[in-house]
Amino acid sequence: MEHLRELRNRLVIALAAVLVGIVVGFIFFDPVWAFIKEPFCETPQAGQLRPGECTLIFGGIFQSFFLTLKVSALVGIVVSSPVWLYQIWAFVTPALYRNEKRYSFTFLGLAVPLFLLGTALAYFIMDTSLAILLGFAPSDTVAAIQIDEYVSYVLIMLVIFGVSFELPLLLVFLNIIGILPHATVKKHRRTVIFVMFIFGAVITPGGDPLTMMALAAPMVMLYFLAEGFMYLREKRAPADDFSHLSDDEASPLADDLSSLDDPAPLDDPAPLDEEPPGPDKR
């Protein structure tokens, strides 16, 4: 019950922080919307409806309201991320060992920059990706892009790229706490790289080759960096570190302990039926 009570309290704090961030996003909606709309405005199709102006359309009475709410929610999640990340961390910390806590603080510090790097890459290539996707339309058609569809595309791209950049960091963390040895990562290297390219082709909204390569190539590079860190860490590991051993392989410590079960025989043991020496008989 104590854990459930603590979880409830931390969820309340996290949700309150998100609500405050949503209010901030509602106040600063105009500059945020201009930032989100910029990739589409860089495409040739942006001025087809009104020449010289970047135009998106909406086709429902409540669509503009839900657009404002969706963008404000995105801002709220980003702005309040330090609060809800800390709440998650504070809830999980008691279950970790001391050395795991020490490393996890470092990883939390790296997680945010990696996520932002992924979202920045997604935003940087989004205009080119949109131009490629919209370029398949016949020349006698007009691109009337719905606001809701465009915002969903932007959010999916940002989240997918940001989260994907966290996966190599997760591999390193699993290696440090002894769950994922370098030998396993090296053994399945080709399979993992192949899966990354398949993942990039399937998970990206447009499915165009540029977006797939833009997602898969950095993931492969970060994967090699993570594997190199695992190799160097295990190579420098102390002699009593047995995290590199397989589940069926005995450690030297186990061999030393097993030798205690069979002690060496004593030199020249006395026969059991022989009486111990006593005083001289008269």
N, C-alpha and C positions, 0 to 999 in steps of 0.2 A: 504493500500500500504506500510505503514511503516513496518508492521509485515512481509510482503512478502520480503521486501528488507533486513530486519534483518535475516530472514531465509536463504535467498540466500547467504549472507555474511558468515554466520556460516557454511553452507554446503561447501562453497569454502575452508574455513579454515580447516574443518575436512577432506575433500578429499585431500588437500595438505599435511596434516600430515600423512594420510594413504599412499600416494605416497612416502613420505620420508621413512616411515617404510618398504615399499616394496623394496626400494633400499637397506636398511639395511639387509633385509631378503635375497636378492640376493647375497650380499657380504658374509654373513655367512651361505650360503646354506648347506655346507658340515657338520658342526657340528649339525645343525638343522635336517638334513636328518638322521644322525646317531642316534639322539635322537628319531625320529619318527619310525625308522625301528627296534629299540631295542625290542619292544614286540614281533614282529614276529620272530626275531632271537632267542628268548627263547623257541620257539616251536620245537618239533622234526622234523616237516615237513620243517623247514628252510634249512636244508642241504641235501635234497633229490636230487636236481639237480646237485649240486657240493658238495660232501661230505666234511665236515669240514668248509664250507663257507656258509654264509647267502645270499641266492640268491632270488631276485625277477626278473620278466621278464616284458618287454614291447613289444607290438605288432604293433606299428605304428611309422611312421617317425616323426610325430610331438608330440608324446605322452611324450617324455622326456622333450620337451620344455614346454608343458603345465603343467607337473609335477613341474618343477622349478618355473613356474609362480604361481601355486596354493600354494606351500609351502611358497614362498616369500610373497604372499598376506596374508596368515595366520600370518606370522611374522609381517607384516605391520599393521594388525588390532590390534594385541596384543600390539605391541610397541607404537602405536599411541593412544591407548585407553584412557589415561588421557586427551588427547586433545579433542577427539570427545565426550567423556563423559562430559567434562566441557562445550562444546558448546551446547549440549542438555540441560544440567542443566541451563545454562545461559539463554536459550530461554524459558524454562518452569517456571523459578523462579518468574517472575513478576505476574503470575497468582495464586500464593500461598499466604496464610496468614503468618503472622510473626511466629507463633508457628509451622506451618507446615514447614517453611524454616529451623527452628532450628532443628527439628527432621530429615529432609531429608538429612542434612549434615552428621548426624550420620549414616544414612542408606547407603549413598554413600560410606562412609568409611568401612562399613561392606560388601557391595555388592562385592567388588573386592576380599577380602579374601574368601568369600563363593564360588565365581565362581572358584577361583584357587583351593579350596578344592575339589570341584566337579570334576574338570579336573584331579587333582592328583589321586583321587580315580579311575577314568576311566582308567588312564594310568597304575595304579597299578594292576588292575584286567584284563587288556587287553590281556596279554600273556596267562593267564589261560582260558579266554573266547575263544581266538583263538584256543588253543589246544583242547578245548571241541568241537568246531564247526568243525575243521579239522579232529578230531578223528573219525567222522562218515564215513569218506571215506573208501572204501574197501582197504584191505592191499596190493593189487596188482596194486594200482594207485599211481601216483606222483602228488604232489600239485604244480602246476605251477601258482602262484599267480601273477596277473597283478598288476603293480605298481599303476596305476590309481585307481583300485578297492580298493587296500589296503589303500591308502591315503584317499580316500573318507570315508572308514570305520573308520579310526582313527579320522578324523575331525568330523564326525557325533557323535561318542562316546564322544569326548571332549566337544562339544557344548551342547549335550543333558544333560550330567551330570552337566556341569557348570550352565546352565540355570535352570535346575530343582532345584538346591540348592538355587536359588533366590526366589522361590515361597513362602516359609514361611515368608521371609522378606517382601514380598509384602503384605501378609495378615496382618502383624503387622503394616505396614504403613497405610493400609486402616482402621485399627482399630483406630489408633491415630488421623487420620483426621475425624473420626466420620462416616465413610461409612459402616464399617463392625463391628457390636458389637459382644462381646464374646458369647452372647446367641445364635446367629445364627451359629457361628462356632461349639459350643457345640452340638447344635441340629442336625447338619449334619455330626458329627464326623465319624460315621461308614461308611457313604456313601463316604466321602472324602478318608478315608483309603482304601476302596475297589477300588475306582477309581485310586488311586496311584499305586496299584499293577497291575491293568489293563493297566495303562499308561506305567509302567515299562516293561510289557510283549510286548506291541505293538510298542512302540517308539524305543526300542533298536534294532540295525541293525540285530544282530544274533538271538535274541529271545530265547536264552538259559536261563535256570533257574538261573544260577549263576549271569548273568548280570542283569536279572530282579530283583532278590533279592538285589543285590548290589546297585541298583538304588532306589528301593522302600523302603528298610529298613531305610536308612539315611533320606529320605524324610519324613517318618512317625515320626522319632525321632525329626527332626526339626519342624514338624507340632505340636507335643506335646509341644515343647519348646515355639513356637509362641503362642499357646493357653494358656499356663501358664503365659506368659508375659501379654496377654490380660486380664486374670482374675485378676492378681495382680494390673495391672494399673487401671482397673475399680473399684476394691475394694478400692483403695487409692484415687480415684477421689474425688474432692471437692463436697460439697453438691449441688452447682449450676451447676454441669456437668450433662446434660440430654442426653448424647450420648447413654446411655444404654436403653433409652425408645424406644418403638416401634413407628411406624409412626402414629398409631391410638390412642396412649396414651398421655393424656394431662400432661404437666409438672406443678409443683406447681406454677411456675411463671405465667403460663397461667390462673390458677385458681385465683391468686391474681389480675391479670389484669381484669378478667371478673367481679370481685366483684365491680369494679369501675363503671360499667355500671348500677348497681342497688344500688344506695346509700341508706343508712338506713334512714327511715323517721324521721323527726324532732319531738322532744317531744312537745306535746300540740300545734299543729299548730293552728293558728288563722283561724276562718271561713272566707271564701271569701266574704260572704254577710254582714259581721259585719263591721260597720264603725270604723275606728281607734279612739282611745280615744282623745278627744279634750278639750279645756278649758270649764269651767263650764258655762252653759247657765243661763242667768238672766231672 
